[in-house]
Amino acid sequence: MQYSDILIVGGGMVGSALAAALSGHGLSIAVLEQAPPAPFDAAQPPDLRVSAISPASARFLAGIGAWDAVLAMRAAPYLRMQVWEGEEADGTLFTAEEAGEAALGHIVENRVVQLAATQALRQCADVDYLAPAAIRRIVYQPFASRVELEDGRQLSARLLIAADGARSSVRDAAGIGVTSWDYPMHALVACCEQEQTQQDITWQRFTPTGPQAFLPLTGEYGSLVWYHRPPDVQRLLALDEAELAAAFHAAFPRKLGAIRRIVAKGSFALTRRHAQRYVKDGVALVGDAAHTIHPLAGQGVNLGFQDAAKLAEVIREAAAQGRDFAAVDALQRYQRARKPANLAMQTAMDAFCYGFGNDIAPLRLARKLGMRVANHAGPLKREAIRYALGLKGG
């Protein structure tokens, strides 16, 4: 039996970053990951799965020694974000200058972030990284949970942390329920090589059937996201490359420009989940194990990094004060900080999703007026941007 003070199940972006953030405070840490990230190859086109890393998340990653590694691999900064419905001129433009930041964020492949965070934790002498590791069984017991691996190894820890995604096995083993529902749309995602580069802007147009978004990637690449009714997404996925490119040209704004080729495509269903509690004696949930959110504004992984930063802070302080870092009394401070903040962001994204999906004339007029007001809101607009970037209120 291998014993650790803290056992993190899931070595993805959030789990690996959390392990590195906990290092150096007198605690033994183990991380279980099903498969380690593949080495980076600059000659390969971008992956399909990308995230919009906010300035707050970039600072957290810099604090654990991972952000420079991200930048050394591949990241696309964007300085502007445009949002509109109907006519582009009636929309709202957010800029890095208004937020007082060098960039509003960076679009980064998930694998790149995971690889950088994994490299950081592997530099930590007090972190044992176990990958590949296939889990056979998880037995939750306050302060003495046990994980059995398929190869026969057994691990035990005083604190078990669930960083194992939306369908968390740790959460199920601990008997923590979730509130969830499916959104009435799926997301079609495509990585494209473009004729015109748009590297400093990300934009999103709202339509009655769902938003359409462009995310800049490095070089001549861009990521397109088309939220649509599930049957329509399946129909689009069945098209060949030329037909799908033509469909994007027909439906997306003209500013998209020409698509040379579609490198990769895929789709996923959209589900909102929120754990009924984040902590119990000897267990804590972070990231998608605690909450999933509509990806409309790219807030998912940023909320996960905010979880990781707060949980690491709470554990470190409890350990430094000689308190039981795995006791629910200590962990409640993490839940009090993060659960309301995550719920507020989920609710805001739902308001956008359903509010812009409603084509009732008075509501359409209100949205148009709201965007015009937002363009001239001055300090209020700045504060809203900084909140969305994780620089205030969390």
GIGICOR-V62197 format. One record per pair of residues at least 24 apart in sequence whose C-alpha atoms are under 10 Angstrom apart, sorted by the first residue. I is the first residue (numbers start at 1). J is the second residue. Records with the same first field share a line. If there is no record, write none. Layout:
I->J + J
//
This chain:
1->146 + 147 + 148 + 153 + 154 + 155 + 156
2->30 + 146 + 147 + 153 + 154 + 155 + 156 + 157
3->28 + 29 + 30 + 144 + 146 + 154 + 155 + 156 + 157 + 158
4->28 + 29 + 30 + 31 + 126 + 127 + 128 + 144 + 155 + 156 + 157 + 158 + 159 + 160
5->29 + 30 + 143 + 144 + 156 + 157 + 158 + 159 + 160 + 325 + 326
6->30 + 31 + 127 + 143 + 156 + 157 + 158 + 159 + 160 + 161 + 282 + 283 + 325 + 326
7->31 + 32 + 127 + 128 + 145 + 146 + 147 + 155 + 156 + 157 + 158 + 159 + 160 + 161 + 162 + 283
8->32 + 33 + 129 + 157 + 159 + 160 + 161 + 162 + 163 + 164 + 170 + 283 + 284 + 285 + 286
9->33 + 34 + 130 + 133 + 135 + 138 + 147 + 160 + 161 + 162 + 163 + 164 + 165 + 168 + 169 + 170
10->34 + 35 + 131 + 133 + 161 + 162 + 163 + 164 + 165 + 168 + 170 + 289
11->35 + 36 + 37 + 114 + 115 + 117 + 118 + 121 + 129 + 130 + 131 + 163 + 164
12->36 + 37 + 110 + 111 + 113 + 114 + 115 + 117 + 118 + 163 + 164 + 165
13->110 + 111 + 112 + 113 + 114 + 115 + 116 + 117 + 118 + 163 + 287 + 301 + 304 + 305
14->113 + 114 + 117 + 163 + 164 + 165 + 286 + 287 + 288 + 301 + 302 + 303 + 304 + 305 + 306 + 307 + 308 + 309
15->114 + 117 + 118 + 161 + 162 + 163 + 164 + 165 + 286 + 287 + 304 + 305 + 308
16->113 + 114 + 115 + 116 + 117 + 118 + 119 + 120 + 121 + 122 + 129 + 163 + 308
17->60 + 61 + 63 + 64 + 65 + 66 + 113 + 114 + 116 + 117 + 118 + 119 + 120 + 121 + 304 + 305 + 308 + 309 + 312
18->60 + 61 + 64 + 117 + 121 + 161 + 163 + 286 + 304 + 305 + 307 + 308 + 309 + 310 + 311 + 312
19->64 + 117 + 118 + 120 + 121 + 122 + 124 + 126 + 127 + 128 + 129 + 308 + 312
20->61 + 63 + 64 + 65 + 66 + 117 + 118 + 119 + 120 + 121 + 122 + 123 + 124 + 126 + 127 + 312
21->60 + 61 + 63 + 64 + 65 + 117 + 120 + 121 + 124 + 308 + 309 + 311 + 312 + 313 + 316
22->64 + 121 + 124 + 126 + 127 + 308 + 309 + 311 + 312 + 313 + 315 + 316
23->64 + 121 + 123 + 124 + 125 + 126 + 127 + 312 + 316
24->124 + 125 + 126 + 127 + 316
25->126 + 315 + 316 + 317 + 319 + 320
26->126 + 316 + 319 + 320
27->126 + 127 + 315 + 316 + 319
28->125 + 126 + 127 + 128 + 157
29->124 + 125 + 126 + 127 + 128 + 129 + 157 + 159
30->126 + 127 + 128 + 129 + 130 + 155 + 156 + 157 + 160
31->121 + 127 + 128 + 129 + 130 + 131 + 133 + 161 + 163
32->128 + 129 + 130 + 131 + 132 + 133 + 134 + 135 + 147 + 149 + 155 + 163 + 164
33->129 + 130 + 131 + 132 + 133 + 134 + 135 + 163 + 164
34->130 + 131 + 132 + 133 + 134 + 135 + 164
35->130 + 131 + 132 + 133 + 134
36->111 + 114 + 115 + 118 + 129 + 130 + 131 + 132 + 133
37->110 + 111 + 112 + 113 + 114 + 115 + 116 + 118 + 131 + 132
38->111 + 112 + 114 + 115
39->111 + 112 + 115
40->73 + 74 + 111 + 112 + 115 + 116
41->73 + 74
42->73 + 74
45->191 + 192 + 193 + 217 + 218 + 219 + 221 + 263 + 264
46->74 + 75 + 108 + 109 + 111 + 112 + 191 + 192 + 193 + 217 + 218 + 219 + 221 + 222 + 223 + 263 + 264
47->108 + 109 + 110 + 111 + 112 + 190 + 191 + 223 + 263 + 264 + 265
48->109 + 110 + 111 + 189 + 190 + 191 + 192 + 223 + 224 + 263 + 264 + 265 + 266 + 267
49->108 + 109 + 110 + 111 + 189 + 190 + 191 + 223 + 265 + 266
50->75 + 106 + 107 + 108 + 109 + 110 + 111 + 112 + 113 + 189 + 191 + 215 + 217 + 223 + 298
51->105 + 106 + 107 + 108 + 109 + 110 + 111 + 113 + 215 + 295 + 298 + 299 + 300 + 301 + 302
52->76 + 77 + 78 + 104 + 105 + 106 + 107 + 108 + 109 + 110 + 202 + 215 + 216 + 297 + 298 + 299 + 300 + 301 + 302
53->77 + 104 + 105 + 106 + 107 + 108 + 109 + 110 + 113 + 298 + 299 + 300 + 301 + 302 + 305 + 389
54->103 + 104 + 105 + 106 + 107 + 298 + 299 + 301 + 302 + 303 + 305 + 386 + 388 + 389 + 390 + 391
55->101 + 102 + 103 + 104 + 105 + 106 + 302 + 386 + 389 + 390 + 391
56->105 + 302 + 305 + 306 + 386 + 388 + 389 + 390 + 391 + 392 + 394
57->105 + 106 + 301 + 302 + 303 + 304 + 305 + 306 + 309 + 389 + 390 + 391
58->105 + 106 + 302 + 305
60->302 + 305 + 306 + 308 + 309
61->113 + 116 + 117 + 120 + 305 + 309
62->117
63->309
64->116 + 117 + 120 + 121
65->116 + 117 + 119 + 120 + 121 + 123
66->113 + 114 + 115 + 116 + 117 + 118 + 119 + 120 + 121
67->113 + 116 + 117 + 120
68->116
69->112 + 113 + 115 + 116 + 117 + 119 + 120
70->108 + 109 + 111 + 112 + 113 + 114 + 115 + 116 + 117
71->106 + 108 + 112 + 113 + 116
72->112 + 116
73->108 + 109 + 112 + 113 + 115 + 116
74->106 + 107 + 108 + 109 + 112 + 113 + 217 + 218 + 219
75->105 + 106 + 107 + 108 + 109 + 112 + 113 + 216 + 217 + 218
76->105 + 106 + 107 + 108 + 109 + 199 + 200 + 201 + 215 + 216 + 217 + 218 + 219 + 221 + 222
77->102 + 103 + 104 + 105 + 106 + 107 + 108 + 199 + 200 + 201 + 202 + 216 + 217 + 218
78->102 + 103 + 104 + 105 + 106 + 107 + 198 + 199 + 200 + 201 + 202 + 215 + 216 + 217
79->103 + 104 + 105 + 106 + 199 + 200 + 201 + 202
80->104 + 105 + 199 + 200 + 201 + 202 + 203
81->105 + 200 + 201 + 202 + 203 + 204 + 214 + 215
82->201 + 202 + 203 + 204 + 205 + 213 + 214
83->202 + 203 + 204 + 205 + 206 + 211 + 213 + 371
84->203 + 204 + 205 + 206 + 207 + 211 + 367 + 368 + 371
85->204 + 205 + 206 + 207 + 208 + 211 + 356 + 364 + 367 + 368 + 371
86->205 + 206 + 207 + 208 + 253 + 364 + 368
87->205 + 253 + 368
88->204 + 205 + 253 + 255
89->372
90->367 + 368 + 369 + 370 + 371 + 372 + 375
91->204 + 205 + 367 + 368 + 369 + 370 + 371 + 372 + 373 + 374 + 375
92->368 + 370 + 371 + 372 + 373 + 374 + 375 + 376
93->201 + 203 + 371 + 374 + 375
94->201 + 202 + 203 + 374 + 375 + 381 + 382 + 385
95->201 + 382 + 385
96->382 + 385 + 386
97->382
98->378 + 379 + 381 + 382 + 383 + 385 + 386
99->379 + 381 + 382 + 383 + 384 + 385 + 386 + 387 + 389 + 391
100->382 + 385 + 386
101->386 + 389
103->200
104->200 + 201 + 202 + 385 + 386 + 388 + 389
105->200 + 202 + 389
106->200 + 215 + 216 + 217
107->199 + 202 + 215 + 216 + 217 + 218 + 222 + 223 + 298
108->215 + 216 + 217 + 218
109->217
110->301
135->169
137->169 + 170 + 173
138->169 + 170 + 171 + 172 + 173 + 174
139->170 + 173 + 174
140->170 + 171 + 172 + 173 + 174 + 175 + 282 + 283
141->173 + 174 + 281 + 282 + 283
142->174 + 280 + 281 + 282 + 283 + 326 + 327 + 328
143->280 + 281 + 282 + 283 + 324 + 326 + 327
144->281 + 282 + 283
145->170 + 173 + 174 + 282 + 283
157->282 + 283 + 326
158->281 + 282 + 283 + 324 + 325 + 326 + 327
159->280 + 281 + 282 + 283 + 284 + 324 + 325 + 326 + 327
160->280 + 281 + 282 + 283 + 284 + 285 + 326
161->279 + 282 + 283 + 284 + 285 + 286 + 289 + 311 + 326
162->278 + 279 + 283 + 284 + 285 + 286 + 287 + 288 + 289 + 290
163->284 + 285 + 286 + 287 + 288 + 289 + 290 + 304 + 308
164->285 + 286 + 287 + 288 + 289 + 290
165->285 + 286 + 287 + 288 + 289 + 290 + 291 + 292
166->271 + 272 + 273 + 274 + 275 + 287 + 288 + 289 + 290 + 291 + 292
167->273 + 288 + 289 + 290
168->285 + 288 + 289 + 290
169->289
170->283 + 284 + 285 + 289
171->275 + 277 + 278 + 279 + 283 + 284 + 285 + 289 + 290
172->289
174->279 + 280 + 281 + 282 + 283 + 284
175->280
176->275 + 276 + 277 + 278 + 279 + 280 + 285 + 290
177->273 + 274 + 275 + 276 + 277 + 278
178->272 + 273 + 274 + 275 + 276 + 277 + 289 + 290 + 291
179->272 + 273 + 274 + 275 + 276 + 291
180->271 + 272 + 273 + 274 + 275 + 291 + 292
181->270 + 271 + 272 + 273 + 274
182->269 + 270 + 271 + 272 + 273 + 294
183->229 + 269 + 270 + 271 + 272 + 294 + 350 + 353 + 354
184->209 + 210 + 227 + 228 + 229 + 230 + 269 + 270 + 271 + 354
185->209 + 210 + 226 + 227 + 228 + 229 + 230 + 231 + 232 + 233 + 268 + 269 + 270 + 271
186->210 + 226 + 227 + 228 + 229 + 230 + 231 + 232 + 233 + 234 + 267 + 268 + 269 + 270 + 271
187->211 + 212 + 224 + 225 + 226 + 227 + 228 + 229 + 230 + 233 + 266 + 267 + 268 + 269 + 270 + 295 + 296
188->212 + 224 + 225 + 226 + 227 + 228 + 230 + 232 + 233 + 234 + 236 + 237 + 265 + 266 + 267 + 268 + 269
189->213 + 223 + 224 + 225 + 226 + 227 + 233 + 237 + 264 + 265 + 266 + 267 + 268
190->214 + 222 + 223 + 224 + 225 + 226 + 237 + 244 + 245 + 248 + 262 + 263 + 264 + 265 + 266 + 267
191->215 + 216 + 217 + 221 + 222 + 223 + 224 + 225 + 261 + 262 + 263 + 264 + 265 + 266
192->217 + 220 + 221 + 222 + 223 + 224 + 245 + 258 + 259 + 260 + 261 + 262 + 263 + 264 + 265
193->217 + 219 + 220 + 221 + 222 + 223 + 258 + 259 + 260 + 261 + 262 + 263 + 264
194->219 + 220 + 221 + 222 + 223 + 256 + 257 + 258 + 259 + 260 + 261 + 262
195->220 + 221 + 256 + 257 + 258 + 259 + 260 + 261
196->220 + 221 + 222 + 255 + 256 + 257 + 258 + 259 + 260
197->221 + 222 + 256 + 257
198->222 + 255 + 256 + 257
203->253 + 255 + 256
204->252 + 253 + 296 + 297
205->252 + 253 + 356
206->352 + 353 + 356 + 357
207->356 + 357 + 358 + 359
208->354 + 355 + 356 + 357 + 358 + 359
209->356 + 357 + 358 + 359
210->296 + 353 + 354 + 356 + 357 + 358
211->252 + 296 + 352 + 353 + 356 + 357
212->248 + 251 + 252 + 253 + 296
213->252 + 253 + 256 + 296 + 297
214->252 + 253 + 256
220->259 + 260
221->259 + 260 + 261 + 262 + 263
222->256 + 259 + 262 + 263
223->262 + 263 + 264 + 265
224->248 + 252 + 256 + 265
225->265 + 266 + 267 + 295 + 296
226->251 + 252 + 267
227->267 + 268 + 269 + 270 + 295 + 296
230->267 + 268 + 269
233->266 + 267 + 268 + 269
234->266 + 267
236->267
237->265 + 266 + 267
241->265
270->294 + 295
271->295
272->346 + 350
273->346
274->339 + 342 + 343 + 346
275->339
276->339
277->332 + 335 + 339
278->328 + 331 + 332 + 334 + 335 + 336 + 338 + 339
279->326 + 327 + 328 + 329 + 330 + 331 + 332 + 333 + 334 + 335
280->326 + 327 + 328 + 329 + 331 + 332
281->324 + 325 + 326 + 327 + 328 + 329 + 330 + 331 + 332
282->324 + 325 + 326 + 327 + 328 + 331
283->326 + 327 + 328 + 331
284->311 + 326 + 328 + 331 + 332 + 334 + 335
285->311 + 335
286->310 + 311 + 335 + 338
287->342
290->338 + 339 + 342
291->339 + 342 + 343 + 346
292->342 + 346
293->342 + 343 + 345 + 346 + 347 + 349 + 350
294->345 + 346 + 347 + 348 + 349 + 350 + 352 + 353
295->346 + 349 + 353
296->349 + 350 + 352 + 353
297->345 + 349 + 352 + 388
298->349 + 388
299->342 + 345 + 346 + 349 + 388 + 389 + 390
300->342 + 345 + 346
302->388 + 389 + 390
303->338 + 341 + 342 + 345 + 390 + 394
304->338 + 342
306->337 + 338 + 341 + 342 + 390 + 394
307->334 + 335 + 337 + 338 + 339 + 341 + 342 + 394
308->334 + 338
309->334
310->334 + 335 + 337 + 338 + 394
311->335 + 337 + 338
337->393 + 394
338->394
340->394
341->393 + 394
342->394
345->388
//
